[in-house]
Amino acid sequence: MTPAKPLPAYLAQRYHGWRATTFQDSMQWYRRLAEEGQRPRAMVISCCDSRVHVTSIFGAEQGEFFIHRNIANLVPPYQPDGNQHGTSAAVEYAVQALKVAHVIVLGHSRCGGVQGCYDMCSGDAPELEEPTSFVGRWMDILRPRFEELPQGERPDRLQAFEQAAVVTSLENLMSFPFVASRVEAGELSLHGLWTDIAEGSLLAYDPAGSAFKPV
C-alpha cells in the first residue's frame, strides 16, 4: 500500500475555484489542446525554485511552453549510457518529437542549488560531498566553473556562478547531436536568460561578448 494521503483542503478548494472560473471561461481552448495535442514553440529549462514563475514572466498561455524544471536549471552533457536521465529525456522529446524552435535556459538570483555548489566548492558543505547526496552529485555538473569565478564579494560571485550555470547548460546542449544538427541547420535556436527575482529584471546571454545584457 502506498503512503499517499488525501489532498490538503486548501489545494482542493483552489482547484474547485479554478475549475469554476479559469477553466470554465476557456473550456473550448482546453478541449482543443486535448484533442489536437501540444505544439509548444519553445522549451524552457528552469530551476525548481518556487519563486521562478516561467509562464508569468512571459505571459504564456496554456500549451505555449514545454517546461522542464530541475535543480539550478542545469543540462548535463550528452551521455548515452543506457541509464535514466530525466533532463536529457526532456530535451530529446522537445527537440525530436515536438520540434520546438527555441530552447531557453532560465537561471535566477538567489538560487539555492548554485549556492550549495558554491559552498561545496569552498569546503563549507561537506554533506554535499557525500556520494549519497543527489543534490551534490547533480551540482557536480557546474563544479568546474567555480575556479573561473572572478574575485570579489560573495553576492557578486554567486550571481556570476548562477549565470555560469546558464552558460554551462547552453554548452552542454550542443553536445547532444540532435540539438547541434538542428542548430546548425537553422531550425533551432538556443537562448540563455537570467532573472533577478527581487527586481523583476531579465538578462540575456550575448555569446559575442560573453556577457549577460538587459532584455
C-alpha positions as CSV (number, residue, x, y, z in Angstrom):
1,M,0.0,0.0,0.0
2,T,1.3,3.5,-0.9
3,P,1.6,6.1,1.8
4,A,-0.4,8.7,-0.2
5,K,-2.7,11.0,1.7
6,P,-5.8,13.0,0.7
7,L,-5.1,16.3,-1.0
8,P,-4.8,19.2,1.5
9,A,-8.1,21.0,1.8
10,Y,-6.7,24.4,0.7
11,L,-5.5,22.9,-2.6
12,A,-8.8,21.1,-3.2
13,Q,-10.5,24.5,-2.7
14,R,-8.2,26.2,-5.1
15,Y,-8.8,23.5,-7.7
16,H,-12.6,23.9,-7.5
17,G,-12.2,27.7,-7.8
18,W,-10.0,27.2,-10.9
19,R,-12.5,24.7,-12.4
20,A,-15.4,27.1,-11.9
21,T,-13.6,30.2,-13.3
22,T,-10.5,29.9,-15.4
23,F,-11.3,26.5,-16.9
24,Q,-14.9,27.3,-17.5
25,D,-14.1,30.5,-19.3
26,S,-11.5,28.8,-21.6
27,M,-13.1,25.3,-21.8
28,Q,-13.0,25.2,-25.6
29,W,-9.3,26.0,-25.7
30,Y,-8.5,23.3,-23.2
31,R,-10.5,20.8,-25.2
32,R,-8.8,21.8,-28.4
33,L,-5.4,21.3,-26.7
34,A,-6.5,17.9,-25.5
35,E,-7.8,16.8,-29.0
36,E,-5.1,18.3,-31.2
37,G,-2.1,17.7,-28.9
38,Q,0.6,20.1,-27.8
39,R,2.5,22.3,-30.2
40,P,4.8,24.4,-28.0
41,R,7.0,26.9,-29.8
42,A,9.7,26.7,-27.1
43,M,11.2,24.5,-24.4
44,V,12.1,26.3,-21.2
45,I,14.6,24.7,-18.8
46,S,14.3,26.4,-15.5
47,C,15.0,25.9,-11.8
48,C,12.7,24.0,-9.5
49,D,12.6,27.1,-7.3
50,S,9.0,28.0,-6.5
51,R,9.8,31.7,-6.9
52,V,10.5,31.3,-10.6
53,H,7.2,31.5,-12.4
54,V,8.0,30.9,-16.0
55,T,4.6,31.4,-17.6
56,S,4.0,34.6,-15.7
57,I,7.3,36.1,-16.7
58,F,6.5,35.7,-20.4
59,G,2.7,35.9,-20.2
60,A,2.4,32.5,-21.7
61,E,-0.8,30.7,-22.5
62,Q,-1.6,27.1,-21.8
63,G,0.2,24.9,-24.2
64,E,2.7,27.5,-25.3
65,F,5.8,26.3,-23.4
66,F,7.2,22.8,-22.9
67,I,8.7,23.3,-19.4
68,H,11.3,21.2,-17.7
69,R,12.5,22.1,-14.2
70,N,15.4,20.8,-12.2
71,I,17.8,21.9,-9.5
72,A,19.7,25.0,-10.8
73,N,18.3,24.7,-14.4
74,L,21.2,22.5,-15.4
75,V,21.6,20.4,-18.6
76,P,24.1,17.5,-18.2
77,P,26.5,16.6,-21.1
78,Y,25.2,14.1,-23.6
79,Q,25.8,10.7,-22.1
80,P,24.0,7.8,-24.0
81,D,25.0,5.2,-21.4
82,G,21.6,3.4,-21.1
83,N,20.9,4.9,-17.6
84,Q,18.0,7.0,-16.6
85,H,18.4,10.7,-17.5
86,G,15.3,12.9,-16.9
87,T,16.6,16.2,-18.2
88,S,18.2,14.6,-21.3
89,A,15.0,12.7,-22.0
90,A,13.0,16.0,-21.8
91,V,15.5,17.7,-24.2
92,E,15.2,14.7,-26.6
93,Y,11.4,14.8,-26.5
94,A,11.2,18.6,-27.0
95,V,13.7,18.6,-29.9
96,Q,13.0,15.3,-31.6
97,A,9.3,14.8,-31.1
98,L,7.8,18.3,-30.5
99,K,10.2,20.0,-32.9
100,V,10.4,23.2,-30.8
101,A,12.0,26.2,-32.5
102,H,13.7,27.5,-29.3
103,V,15.3,26.1,-26.2
104,I,15.6,28.6,-23.4
105,V,17.7,28.1,-20.3
106,L,16.4,30.4,-17.5
107,G,18.6,31.0,-14.4
108,H,17.7,33.2,-11.5
109,S,19.0,35.1,-8.5
110,R,19.5,33.6,-5.0
111,C,19.5,30.1,-6.5
112,G,19.8,27.6,-3.6
113,G,21.3,24.9,-5.8
114,V,24.0,27.2,-7.1
115,Q,24.7,28.5,-3.5
116,G,25.0,24.8,-2.4
117,C,27.6,24.2,-5.2
118,Y,29.5,27.3,-4.2
119,D,29.6,26.2,-0.6
120,M,30.6,22.7,-1.6
121,C,33.5,24.0,-3.7
122,S,34.5,26.3,-0.8
123,G,34.6,23.3,1.6
124,D,31.7,24.6,3.6
125,A,29.1,21.9,2.7
126,P,30.7,18.5,3.4
127,E,27.2,16.9,3.3
128,L,27.0,17.6,-0.4
129,E,30.4,15.9,-0.9
130,E,28.8,12.6,0.2
131,P,28.4,10.1,-2.7
132,T,24.8,9.6,-1.5
133,S,23.9,13.3,-2.0
134,F,21.7,13.6,-5.1
135,V,22.0,17.4,-5.0
136,G,25.8,17.3,-4.6
137,R,26.3,14.9,-7.5
138,W,23.9,16.8,-9.7
139,M,25.7,20.1,-8.9
140,D,29.0,18.4,-10.0
141,I,27.8,19.5,-13.5
142,L,28.6,23.1,-12.5
143,R,31.6,22.5,-10.3
144,P,34.3,23.1,-12.9
145,R,33.1,26.7,-13.3
146,F,34.0,27.5,-9.7
147,E,37.6,28.1,-10.5
148,E,36.7,30.5,-13.2
149,L,34.7,32.9,-10.9
150,P,36.0,36.4,-10.6
151,Q,37.3,37.6,-7.2
152,G,35.0,39.8,-5.2
153,E,32.3,39.7,-2.6
154,R,30.2,36.6,-2.1
155,P,26.9,38.1,-3.6
156,D,28.7,39.1,-6.8
157,R,30.4,35.8,-7.1
158,L,27.2,33.9,-6.6
159,Q,25.5,35.9,-9.3
160,A,28.4,35.1,-11.7
161,F,28.0,31.4,-10.7
162,E,24.3,31.5,-11.4
163,Q,25.0,32.9,-14.8
164,A,27.8,30.4,-15.4
165,A,25.2,27.7,-14.8
166,V,23.2,29.0,-17.7
167,V,26.2,29.1,-20.0
168,T,27.2,25.6,-18.9
169,S,23.8,24.3,-19.9
170,L,23.9,26.0,-23.3
171,E,27.3,24.4,-23.9
172,N,26.1,21.0,-22.8
173,L,23.0,21.3,-25.0
174,M,25.3,21.5,-28.0
175,S,26.9,18.2,-27.0
176,F,23.6,16.5,-28.0
177,P,23.9,15.5,-31.7
178,F,20.3,16.1,-32.4
179,V,20.4,19.5,-30.9
180,A,23.6,20.5,-32.7
181,S,22.4,19.4,-36.0
182,R,19.2,21.4,-35.8
183,V,21.0,24.5,-34.5
184,E,23.5,24.2,-37.4
185,A,20.6,23.8,-39.9
186,G,18.9,26.9,-38.6
187,E,15.9,25.0,-37.3
188,L,16.6,25.6,-33.6
189,S,17.9,28.4,-31.6
190,L,19.3,28.4,-28.0
191,H,18.8,31.2,-25.5
192,G,20.3,31.8,-22.1
193,L,18.5,34.1,-19.6
194,W,18.9,35.1,-16.0
195,T,16.2,36.8,-13.9
196,D,16.5,38.8,-10.7
197,I,13.6,37.7,-8.5
198,A,13.6,40.8,-6.4
199,E,13.8,43.3,-9.2
200,G,11.9,41.5,-12.0
201,S,14.8,42.2,-14.4
202,L,15.7,39.8,-17.2
203,L,19.2,39.5,-18.7
204,A,20.0,37.6,-21.9
205,Y,23.4,35.9,-22.6
206,D,25.3,37.5,-25.5
207,P,27.9,35.0,-26.7
208,A,29.7,37.6,-28.8
209,G,30.6,39.5,-25.6
210,S,30.4,36.6,-23.2
211,A,28.1,38.7,-21.0
212,F,24.5,39.0,-19.9
213,K,22.7,42.1,-21.1
214,P,19.2,43.5,-20.2
215,V,16.4,42.3,-22.4
